[in-house]
Amino acid sequence: MAEDPIPEPGEPRLSDVAERFMRLVRVGSQSDPEHADRTPSTERQRHMAEVLGEELRSVGCEDVSVDEHAYVPGTLPASPGAERLPALGLCAHIDTAPDAPGEGVSPHVVHYEGGDLVAGVVAGEPVATSPAQVPDLEQFVGQDIICSDGTTLLGADDKAGVAEVCSLIARLHDDRTLPHPELRVAFVPDEEIGHGASLLDLERFGARWCYTVDGETLGEVNYETFNAAEANVLIHGVMIHPGSAKGVMVNAITLAGEFLDLVPAAERPEYTEGYEGFYHPTQVSGTAAEARLQLIVRDHDAGAFAHRAEVLRQIAAFMNGRYGEGTVEVEVREEYRNMAECFDDCPFLITNALDANREVGLDARCVAVRGGTDGSQLSLRGLPCPNLATGGYNAHSVREFVPVRSLEITVDVLERLVAKFAVPQTGVLEP
């Protein structure tokens, strides 16, 4: 693993969390949807898991292990006086997204003075983010911001979360006066391809409640997510020599375009926001004889979500009426559900997170996630798990960045949050 250069005399040395983050993003760990049938989907994640196992041991975690699926659990014992309280979990994912190049990440620090934030110059063109694209940039004038060199994503999603959790553990281990219950840490693979924490043994993990650290803008707390499904469309064409095709050929590529034309155009991601759901084509492949489409379907509302799946089936039925039964096949596979239903019995998970953010001076607010987190699976499996911000921006992009100060503030938020669980929670019955 490459080391960061030693600062010149007079230059400030990076904080613990920023230094850790820049080391970790250099370790490649992209997941691969083409190998989603195995966990982890890539050998790179196994290596990342071993690196994180050593990282957790180095900051004072006990019972650290790395299993065959690249899950990395560990435990920090409770501070004095909090030993009998329920354990609290902290979860982040080790993989980075396959949506942009992710190997050979070369992070660097840009001192931002306003205007466009330039990550790097590629083929003579700046790879830049403007304040019009990310209005929050105006808040970071005069701050140091970590970017990639513009050829790869940075990996703040979710190595910012990983680094922040590790730095929290290091802080608590070094200062035993800081209150906290027993903390159970879990770093998990393949979140970006919909797998995430699905193989985490919750009984063995032993946390009563949990938080994922996998969000974006500071101050945001997430307990609502999309309902999510993947739709696979298989189109069977009729292939014949084009010279004698009239009245016989059915071109599967043409039908793929027709299928997408029938999907409501105004309900694509680029035209939606807030609680608005969408249909999003993600892959297309094939020949005139057979073509495949893949879409993701998202909606916060369960009824609207079910309707979206039905719309895709109706499009297939319409096209089969035109071109023959069996021409178009649609399979819809549910990926995760909105976890909002899981917090009726533990609203303090939300209020504690909001209060911890406010205590460090942030504008704390609940924001519905236009996506999902490992907390979606964990909550619906019985481990209530809201999501916390990491401070990163432009995820899944070569323009991804994270301000150094945001990394540091998140560790402060986590310190105050875990302290709130060093006392019994109001209204909670002991199991």
C-alpha positions in Angstrom: 0.0 0.0 0.0 1.4 3.4 -1.0 2.2 5.8 1.8 1.2 9.5 1.8 4.2 11.8 1.2 5.7 13.3 4.3 4.6 17.0 4.6 7.1 19.7 3.9 8.2 21.6 7.0 5.5 24.0 8.0 2.7 22.1 6.2 -0.1 20.7 8.4 -0.2 17.0 8.8 -3.5 15.3 7.9 -5.8 14.4 10.7 -6.1 10.7 11.8 -9.3 10.1 9.9 -8.2 11.9 6.7 -4.9 10.0 6.6 -6.7 6.7 7.2 -9.2 7.5 4.5 -6.5 8.3 1.9 -4.7 5.0 2.7 -7.8 3.0 2.4 -9.0 4.4 -0.9 -5.8 3.3 -2.5 -6.8 -0.3 -1.9 -9.0 -1.4 -4.8 -12.3 -3.1 -3.7 -14.9 -2.7 -6.4 -17.8 -5.1 -6.5 -18.9 -6.8 -9.8 -22.6 -7.3 -10.7 -21.5 -10.0 -13.2 -20.5 -12.2 -10.3 -23.3 -11.4 -7.9 -23.9 -15.1 -7.4 -20.9 -15.3 -5.1 -19.9 -13.4 -2.0 -17.7 -11.4 -2.3 -18.1 -10.8 -6.0 -14.4 -9.9 -6.4 -11.1 -11.1 -5.0 -10.2 -7.4 -4.5 -12.7 -7.3 -1.6 -11.1 -10.2 0.1 -7.9 -8.3 0.2 -9.7 -5.2 1.4 -11.3 -7.2 4.2 -7.8 -8.4 5.3 -6.6 -4.8 5.4 -9.6 -3.8 7.5 -9.1 -6.6 9.8 -5.6 -5.4 10.6 -7.0 -1.8 10.8 -9.5 -2.7 13.4 -7.0 -4.7 15.5 -4.6 -1.7 15.4 -7.2 0.7 16.8 -8.1 -1.6 19.7 -11.0 -3.8 18.5 -11.2 -7.3 20.0 -12.6 -10.5 18.5 -11.8 -9.3 15.0 -12.2 -11.8 12.2 -12.4 -12.0 8.4 -14.7 -14.7 7.2 -14.8 -16.5 3.8 -17.4 -14.0 2.5 -15.2 -10.9 3.4 -17.2 -9.9 6.4 -15.1 -8.1 9.0 -16.7 -8.0 12.5 -15.0 -6.7 15.7 -15.9 -5.5 19.2 -14.9 -2.6 21.4 -15.7 -3.3 25.1 -18.0 -0.8 26.9 -16.6 2.1 28.8 -16.7 1.7 32.7 -20.2 1.7 34.0 -21.9 0.8 30.6 -21.0 -2.9 30.5 -24.6 -4.1 31.2 -26.2 -2.0 28.5 -27.2 -3.3 25.1 -24.5 -3.4 22.4 -24.7 -0.9 19.6 -23.7 -1.8 16.1 -21.8 0.3 13.5 -21.8 -0.8 9.9 -20.1 0.3 6.7 -19.4 -1.4 3.4 -16.0 -2.2 1.9 -16.9 -2.3 -1.7 -16.9 0.6 -4.1 -19.3 1.1 -7.1 -18.7 -0.5 -10.5 -20.2 2.5 -12.2 -16.9 4.2 -12.8 -13.2 3.1 -12.9 -12.2 2.2 -9.4 -8.7 0.7 -9.6 -5.5 2.7 -9.0 -7.2 5.5 -7.1 -4.8 8.4 -6.5 -6.3 10.7 -3.9 -5.0 14.2 -3.4 -5.9 17.2 -1.3 -7.2 20.4 -3.1 -7.3 23.6 -1.1 -10.6 24.9 -2.4 -10.7 28.7 -3.1 -14.1 28.8 -4.8 -15.4 28.3 -8.3 -15.1 24.9 -9.9 -13.6 22.2 -7.9 -11.1 20.5 -10.2 -10.2 17.0 -9.4 -7.7 16.6 -12.2 -7.1 17.0 -15.9 -7.8 14.1 -18.2 -6.9 14.2 -21.9 -6.4 17.9 -21.6 -9.8 18.6 -20.1 -10.5 19.4 -16.4 -12.6 17.0 -14.4 -14.6 19.5 -12.4 -17.6 20.1 -10.2 -19.3 23.5 -10.3 -21.2 25.2 -7.5 -24.3 25.0 -9.8 -24.0 21.1 -9.7 -23.2 20.9 -5.9 -24.4 24.1 -4.2 -22.8 22.9 -0.9 -19.4 23.7 -2.4 -19.9 27.3 -1.3 -19.7 26.1 2.3 -16.2 24.7 1.7 -14.4 27.7 0.5 -11.0 27.9 2.3 -11.2 24.2 3.2 -9.1 21.2 2.1 -11.1 18.7 0.0 -9.9 15.2 -1.0 -10.5 14.2 -4.7 -9.2 11.5 -7.0 -7.1 12.5 -10.0 -10.2 12.5 -12.2 -9.6 9.1 -13.8 -11.3 7.1 -11.1 -13.9 7.4 -8.5 -12.6 8.4 -5.1 -14.2 5.7 -3.0 -15.8 7.9 -0.3 -18.8 5.7 -0.7 -18.1 4.0 1.6 -14.5 4.2 2.7 -15.3 7.5 4.3 -17.7 5.6 6.5 -15.1 2.9 7.1 -12.4 5.4 8.0 -14.7 7.4 10.3 -15.8 4.3 12.2 -12.1 3.2 12.6 -11.1 6.7 13.8 -14.0 6.6 16.3 -12.8 3.3 17.7 -9.3 4.6 18.0 -10.5 7.7 19.9 -12.6 5.7 22.3 -9.9 3.1 22.9 -7.3 5.8 23.6 -9.6 7.7 26.0 -11.5 5.4 28.3 -13.3 8.4 29.9 -15.5 8.8 26.8 -18.7 6.9 27.5 -20.1 4.3 25.2 -21.8 0.8 25.4 -20.1 -2.2 23.9 -19.7 -1.5 20.2 -20.0 -4.1 17.5 -18.5 -3.1 14.2 -19.3 -4.8 10.9 -17.6 -4.1 7.6 -19.5 -5.9 4.8 -19.0 -6.6 1.1 -21.0 -6.1 -2.1 -23.4 -3.4 -0.9 -23.2 -1.6 -4.2 -24.7 -4.7 -6.0 -27.5 -5.2 -3.6 -26.0 -7.9 -1.4 -24.4 -6.0 1.5 -25.2 -7.3 5.0 -27.5 -10.1 3.9 -25.1 -12.8 5.3 -24.3 -11.0 8.5 -25.1 -13.4 11.4 -27.2 -11.1 13.5 -27.3 -13.4 16.5 -23.6 -13.7 16.6 -23.2 -10.0 15.8 -25.1 -9.3 19.0 -26.1 -5.7 18.6 -29.5 -4.5 19.9 -29.5 -1.6 17.5 -27.2 -0.4 14.7 -26.3 2.5 12.5 -24.9 2.4 9.0 -22.4 5.2 8.1 -23.0 5.5 4.4 -24.8 8.7 3.7 -23.8 12.0 2.1 -24.4 15.6 3.3 -23.5 16.3 6.9 -26.5 16.6 9.2 -28.7 14.2 7.3 -30.2 11.2 9.1 -31.9 8.6 7.0 -34.6 6.1 8.0 -36.7 6.1 4.9 -35.4 4.4 1.7 -36.8 3.4 -1.6 -38.5 0.1 -2.2 -36.3 -1.4 -4.8 -36.5 -4.0 -7.5 -34.5 -5.2 -10.5 -36.4 -5.9 -13.7 -34.8 -8.2 -16.4 -36.4 -8.1 -19.8 -35.7 -10.8 -22.4 -36.8 -10.2 -25.9 -36.9 -13.0 -28.5 -36.6 -11.9 -32.1 -37.0 -13.7 -35.4 -33.8 -13.6 -37.4 -33.6 -14.2 -41.1 -31.3 -12.9 -43.9 -32.1 -9.2 -44.3 -32.5 -9.7 -48.0 -35.6 -11.8 -47.4 -36.7 -10.3 -44.1 -39.9 -8.5 -45.2 -42.9 -9.7 -43.2 -40.8 -12.2 -41.3 -38.0 -10.6 -39.3 -38.6 -9.4 -35.8 -35.6 -7.5 -34.7 -35.0 -7.9 -31.0 -32.9 -4.7 -30.8 -35.7 -2.7 -32.3 -38.1 -4.2 -29.9 -35.8 -3.3 -27.0 -36.0 0.3 -28.1 -39.8 0.1 -28.4 -40.0 -1.4 -24.9 -38.0 1.5 -23.4 -40.2 4.0 -25.4 -43.2 2.6 -23.6 -41.7 3.1 -20.2 -43.0 6.5 -18.9 -40.4 9.0 -20.0 -41.1 11.6 -17.3 -40.4 8.9 -14.6 -36.7 8.5 -15.2 -34.1 9.4 -12.5 -33.0 12.5 -14.4 -36.5 14.0 -14.1 -37.4 13.0 -10.5 -36.5 14.1 -7.0 -37.6 13.8 -3.3 -40.2 11.1 -2.9 -40.8 10.6 -6.6 -40.0 7.1 -7.9 -38.5 6.1 -11.2 -37.6 3.5 -13.8 -34.0 3.4 -14.7 -32.5 1.4 -17.6 -29.1 0.2 -16.5 -27.9 -2.4 -19.1 -28.7 -3.4 -22.7 -27.2 -6.1 -24.7 -28.0 -8.6 -27.5 -28.4 -9.1 -31.2 -31.3 -8.9 -33.7 -32.2 -12.5 -32.6 -32.3 -11.9 -28.8 -31.8 -8.8 -26.6 -31.7 -8.2 -22.9 -32.6 -5.1 -20.9 -32.1 -4.5 -17.2 -33.9 -1.8 -15.3 -34.0 -0.8 -11.7 -37.4 0.2 -10.3 -37.7 2.5 -7.2 -40.4 4.1 -5.2 -40.9 5.1 -1.5 -44.6 4.2 -1.5 -45.3 0.5 -1.4 -48.4 0.8 -3.5 -46.8 2.9 -6.2 -43.8 0.5 -6.2 -46.1 -2.5 -6.9 -47.8 -0.5 -9.7 -44.4 0.2 -11.3 -43.7 -3.5 -11.6 -47.1 -4.1 -13.0 -46.6 -1.4 -15.7 -43.5 -3.3 -16.9 -45.6 -6.5 -17.1 -48.3 -4.6 -19.0 -45.8 -3.3 -21.5 -44.6 -6.9 -22.1 -48.3 -8.0 -22.5 -49.0 -5.2 -25.0 -45.9 -6.1 -27.1 -46.7 -9.8 -27.0 -50.1 -8.9 -28.4 -48.4 -7.2 -31.3 -45.5 -9.7 -32.0 -46.7 -13.0 -30.6 -46.9 -14.6 -27.2 -43.5 -15.1 -25.5 -41.7 -12.4 -27.5 -41.1 -10.4 -24.4 -40.5 -11.8 -21.0 -40.2 -9.7 -17.8 -38.9 -10.9 -14.4 -39.0 -8.5 -11.5 -36.8 -9.3 -8.5 -37.3 -7.4 -5.2 -34.0 -6.1 -3.8 -35.0 -4.3 -0.6 -37.9 -2.5 1.0 -38.5 0.9 2.6 -37.2 0.5 6.2 -39.3 3.3 7.6 -41.7 0.7 9.0 -39.1 -0.6 11.4 -38.7 2.3 13.9 -42.1 2.6 15.6 -40.7 0.8 18.7 -37.4 2.7 18.8 -37.8 6.3 17.8 -34.9 7.2 20.0 -32.6 5.9 17.3 -33.7 8.9 15.2 -33.8 11.5 17.9 -30.4 10.4 19.3 -28.8 10.8 15.8 -30.4 14.2 15.3 -29.3 15.4 18.7 -25.7 14.2 18.1 -25.6 16.1 14.9 -27.0 19.3 16.5 -24.4 19.0 19.4 -21.6 19.5 16.9 -23.3 22.5 15.3 -24.9 20.8 12.3 -28.3 21.5 10.8 -29.8 18.1 11.6 -32.7 16.8 9.6 -34.3 13.6 8.4 -34.0 13.0 4.6 -35.5 10.1 2.7 -32.8 8.2 0.8 -33.2 8.0 -2.9 -31.5 4.6 -2.8 -30.9 2.0 -0.1 -28.3 1.1 2.5 -27.2 -2.0 4.4 -29.6 -0.6 7.0 -32.5 -1.5 4.7 -31.7 -5.2 5.0 -30.7 -5.1 8.6 -33.8 -3.2 9.7 -36.2 -5.6 7.9 -34.3 -8.6 9.4 -35.0 -7.2 12.9 -32.0 -5.0 13.6 -33.2 -1.4 13.4 -30.6 0.5 11.6 -30.8 4.2 10.5 -28.2 5.7 8.3 -25.7 8.5 9.0 -23.9 10.9 6.7 -20.2 10.6 5.8 -19.8 14.0 4.2 -19.0 12.7 0.7 -20.4 14.0 -2.6 -20.8 12.9 -6.2 -20.8 9.2 -5.3 -20.3 6.7 -8.2 -18.4 9.3 -10.2 -14.9 10.4 -11.1 -16.0 13.8 -9.6 -16.5 12.2 -6.2 -15.0 14.3 -3.3 -15.1 14.7 0.5 -14.0 17.7 2.5 -11.4 16.8 5.2 -13.3 18.8 7.8 -16.4 16.7 7.0 -14.6 13.5 7.8 -13.5 15.0 11.1 -16.9 16.3 12.1 -18.5 12.9 11.4 -16.1 11.3 13.9 -17.3 13.9 16.4 -20.9 13.1 15.6 -20.3 9.4 16.2 -18.6 10.1 19.5 -21.6 12.0 20.8 -24.0 9.4 19.4 -22.5 6.4 21.1 -22.4 8.3 24.3 -26.2 8.5 24.2 -26.3 4.7 24.4 -24.1 4.6 27.5 -27.3 5.2 29.5 -30.6 3.2 29.4 -32.9 4.3 26.6 -36.3 5.6 27.7 -39.2 3.2 27.2 -37.0 0.2 26.2 -37.9 -3.1 27.9 -35.1 -5.4 28.6 -35.2 -8.6 26.5 
